[in-house]
Every structure is written in C-alpha cells, then in structure tokens.
Amino acid sequence: MAKPFNDSERDAVYRAIYERRDMRHFVRDPVDPAVLQRLLDAAHHAPSVGFMQPWRIMRITEAGLRTALHATVESERIATADALGKRREEFMKLKVEGMLECAEVLVMALMDGRERHIFGRRTLPEMDLASVACAIQNLWLAARAEGLGMGWVSLFDVDTVRELLHMPNGARPVAILCLGHVDEFYSEPMLETERWASRMPLAECVFENRWPADGDAAK
Ligand SMILES: Cc1cc2nc3c(=O)[nH]c(=O)nc-3n(C[C@H](O)[C@H](O)[C@H](O)COP(=O)(O)O)c2cc1C
C-alpha cells in the first residue's frame, strides 16, 4: 500500500501547482542532463486514455532547427495579431515565447497510428490530445519543483513543424516547450500582469447538476 502524504509533501504538491508559471524569460545556463531525464520520466508517467501513452517528445538540439521553429512561431505571432483586430497592438507588445533564450526546446507531439486506439476514444477521439496535455502538465509541475521554468508555445503552423521534424503521416505536433533556468518566476500569470486577462472566480466554473441559465455569463 502506498503511504499517505505527510503535511509537507502535500503542501509541496500544492506549492508546485500554485507557483507554476508559463515562463517566457530565461537565462541560458544548461539544464543538468539528470534533471532533464527526471522531467521526461515525469511526463511519461502521466495518465492517458486506455493507457495509450500517445506522447512523443522530441528534443531539439540543432541550432538551425531551433531557429527554423522560431521562424514559424514568429510568422504565426504576426498572423495571430492580424486576426485579433482591435487588440492587435496590445497583443504585439506581449512576450509570447522564449525560444531563443531557453536552454532546451522540446516539441511534444501526438504519435502516428492513433486510429488503432479505441478504448475511451470511440466517441471522444480527442482524448489522445488530452493525454498529451496531461504529460505536458506533469513536466511543467516537475520543472517548477526542480526550479526550472517552462513555457508552452502553441503559435505555429502544424504542417511546417511536421515537415521540419520529419514526422510521419498521422503524427502531429501539439506544443513547443521552452525549458530552462529563470532569474525569477512571475508571481502571477504574465497575461494578468499585462492586463490581457484575469483569473475567473472559481464559482463561475463550477456548476451543480444543471448548467445554469446564465452559465455563459463569463463570455
Ligand atoms: C494549451 C496551451 C497553449 C498555450 N500557448 C501559449 C503560447 O503560444 N504562448 C504563450 O505565451 N503562452 C501560451 N500558453 C500559456 C498561457 O498563456 C498561460 O498558461 C496562462 O496565461 C496562465 O498563466 P500561467 O500558466 O502562468 O498560470 C499556453 C497554455 C496552454 C495551456
């Protein structure tokens, strides 16, 4: 039987959850290979639909490849700004990635051949994506506990990244992850500090039995 968590172990779990931040500012010091290995193993211990383990983690070590990935993120950043209309200039001022400064760039991808996995996915095929997100969150929390920052970048052209990384048909990149040492962790979400968005009250996200008639009030 697994032992119960003692108070300080339980507090540490909550601390990692509350103090995890999406980081976009990094310092260049390398990540200890043993720490990186622990983080990858933490990702690999995430829950997954039907124990499918659909995550494929690609470590980018070629400088040219990192630059090429950054270029697709930059062009998507501009396209996103253009699509935002009124908030274009406000968005352009935000720092949305730290790909050129971070010690490690990882690309988290969905495996190919996912159609063979039906358990838990017959009506909800996107549960493979949900499982990859669980792996990313494990990595994120473990990185915070190791004193490392991580940033999730989802501004990219999927086919460009697929081609750059020679992914087979059916495989699909989900996230570009920037990982590395930071000077300090933001004390709140950077998008909150920059007044882009703020955390909703918990009560607006928790319903009992019925979706309330005014349940879309947050929109
Ligand atoms: C699925 C997903 C995609 C994200 N993509 C980006 C991104 O492309 N660029 C970025 O700056 N932040 C990205 N983020 C980070 C969010 O902006 C961040 O989680 C949110 O603002 C709350 O801040 P916190 O993570 O520090 O609590 C992403 C987060 C998630 C979960």
The ligand as an SDF file (V2000), in Angstrom:
LIG
                    3D

 31 33  0  0  0  0  0  0  0  0999 V2000
   -2.7210   24.7730  -24.3980 C   0  0  0  0  0  0  0  0  0  0  0  0
   -1.9090   25.9790  -24.0320 C   0  0  0  0  0  0  0  0  0  0  0  0
   -1.3020   26.7430  -25.0280 C   0  0  0  0  0  0  0  0  0  0  0  0
   -0.5510   27.8690  -24.7070 C   0  0  0  0  0  0  0  0  0  0  0  0
    0.0830   28.5880  -25.6960 N   0  0  0  0  0  0  0  0  0  0  0  0
    0.8140   29.6780  -25.3630 C   0  0  0  0  0  0  0  0  0  0  0  0
    1.5330   30.4120  -26.3440 C   0  0  0  0  0  0  0  0  0  0  0  0
    1.5540   30.0750  -27.5290 O   0  0  0  0  0  0  0  0  0  0  0  0
    2.2300   31.4940  -25.9640 N   0  0  0  0  0  0  0  0  0  0  0  0
    2.2350   31.9050  -24.6630 C   0  0  0  0  0  0  0  0  0  0  0  0
    2.8770   32.9230  -24.3620 O   0  0  0  0  0  0  0  0  0  0  0  0
    1.5940   31.2130  -23.6980 N   0  0  0  0  0  0  0  0  0  0  0  0
    0.9060   30.1200  -24.0190 C   0  0  0  0  0  0  0  0  0  0  0  0
    0.2670   29.4020  -23.0380 N   0  0  0  0  0  0  0  0  0  0  0  0
    0.3890   29.8280  -21.6220 C   0  0  0  0  0  0  0  0  0  0  0  0
   -0.8230   30.5970  -21.1290 C   0  0  0  0  0  0  0  0  0  0  0  0
   -0.8110   31.9110  -21.6510 O   0  0  0  0  0  0  0  0  0  0  0  0
   -0.7750   30.6150  -19.5960 C   0  0  0  0  0  0  0  0  0  0  0  0
   -0.8830   29.2940  -19.1300 O   0  0  0  0  0  0  0  0  0  0  0  0
   -1.8770   31.4610  -18.9830 C   0  0  0  0  0  0  0  0  0  0  0  0
   -1.7200   32.7960  -19.3520 O   0  0  0  0  0  0  0  0  0  0  0  0
   -1.9010   31.3580  -17.4530 C   0  0  0  0  0  0  0  0  0  0  0  0
   -0.6290   31.6780  -16.9340 O   0  0  0  0  0  0  0  0  0  0  0  0
    0.1970   30.6640  -16.0330 P   0  0  0  0  0  0  0  0  0  0  0  0
    0.4450   29.4280  -16.8650 O   0  0  0  0  0  0  0  0  0  0  0  0
    1.4620   31.3670  -15.6720 O   0  0  0  0  0  0  0  0  0  0  0  0
   -0.6430   30.3180  -14.8340 O   0  0  0  0  0  0  0  0  0  0  0  0
   -0.4430   28.2680  -23.3530 C   0  0  0  0  0  0  0  0  0  0  0  0
   -1.0430   27.4800  -22.3490 C   0  0  0  0  0  0  0  0  0  0  0  0
   -1.7550   26.3470  -22.6750 C   0  0  0  0  0  0  0  0  0  0  0  0
   -2.3590   25.5120  -21.5760 C   0  0  0  0  0  0  0  0  0  0  0  0
  1  2  1  0
  2  3  1  0
  2 30  2  0
  3  4  2  0
  4  5  1  0
  4 28  1  0
  5  6  2  0
  6  7  1  0
  6 13  1  0
  7  8  2  0
  7  9  1  0
  9 10  1  0
 10 11  2  0
 10 12  1  0
 12 13  2  0
 13 14  1  0
 14 15  1  0
 14 28  1  0
 15 16  1  0
 16 17  1  0
 16 18  1  0
 18 19  1  0
 18 20  1  0
 20 21  1  0
 20 22  1  0
 22 23  1  0
 23 24  1  0
 24 25  2  0
 24 26  1  0
 24 27  1  0
 28 29  2  0
 29 30  1  0
 30 31  1  0
M  END
$$$$
